[in-house]
Amino acid sequence: MPLKDRNVDKDGRVQHAELTFGNGMIMLGPLSENAYGKLLRQPSEAGGETQAPYVLVADADTHCARAKAAGAEILLPLKDEDYGGRGYTCRDPEGHVWSFGTCNLWRRA
């Protein structure tokens, strides 16, 4: 997913990022002290993860190496899945769990 845009604060921390894939977009950002941010909790505050996205990537091995270099904790290592594709699961520096892989179920139909 290419990074389309991002905003950083005075300390260089990302405050908003837009990831695009085709005509879709996911917007990400850390918790903040505004009205919207006060509605949310980090996984550690919520007693565990509250979402688990799977993101389709072209090359899971390269993606995994980049994620690890950027500070992600690899929870489930790269492997070829029985249902097709290759992928891994990680925890980002803020504690969120993500799965990335090459399994595209729409192409199997």
N, C-alpha and C positions, 0 to 999 in steps of 0.2 A: 504494500500500500504506500504510494508516494505521499510525502508530507506536502500538503498544498499551502498551508499558511501556519504561522505560529506567532504568539505574542509572548514576550518575556517581561518580567518585572525588572526593577532597578538592579537587582542582584543577579540577573541572568537566568532566573528560574522560569520555566515555561508555565504560563498561566492559561493558555488556550492553544490547542493544536487541531488542525483539520487534516484528516487522512482521507484520501480519495481512492476509489477503485471503480473504473468505468464511470457510470453516472451516479454512483452512490458516494456518500460521505459519512464519516464518523467524526464527531467532535469530542475531544478529550480535554480534561483540565483537572487540576488538583482541587481539594477542598479549599474553601475560602470562608471568610467571616461575613459574607453577604447573606441576604435572605435565602437564596437558593442553596448556598453552601451549608447553611445551618440545617437543611433538611436531610443531609447526607451524613454517612458515617464511614470511616475506614473499616476494612474487614476486621481488624483487631478489635475495634470498638463494637462491632456488630456481633461478635462471637464467632466469626467465620466468614467465608466468602458469600456474597449475595448475588453474584452473576458469574457466568463462565463462558465467555465468547470463544468461538472457534473462528479463526481468520485464515482464509485461503491465501497461500503464498505460492509463488512459482518454484522456489528452491528452498526447501525446509532446512537443509544443512547450512547453507549460507546465512539464512535468516537466524538460525539458532546461534551461530557463531557471533553474529552482530549483536543479538540480544544479550548474550552472556558478556560480551565486551562492554556493553552499555550498563551492566549492573544487574541484569535479571538473574534470578536464582532458578536453575533448571530443576524442576520437580519430577518430571517424567522425561527420560532421555529420548533422543531421536530413535525412532524405530519404524519399520514397515508395518502397517496395520493390516489385519486380516480382511477388513472391509475395503481395503484399497487406500492408496496414498501413503505418505510418509510424514511424520509429524512429531511434535514434542509439546510439553506443557511447562510453563514457567510462572514465576511470581515476579511482578515488576517491583521497582524500589519502593512504591507506596503500599505494597502488600496485595495487589490484585492478581488473580490467577487468570492466565490466558493460555489458549491452545492455538498452535499454528501448524498448518500442514497443507499437503497437496491434494487431499481428498475433495473432489468436486462432485457432489452427488447429482447436481443438475446435468452433468455430462454423462452420467451413467444411465440416465433415463432414456 
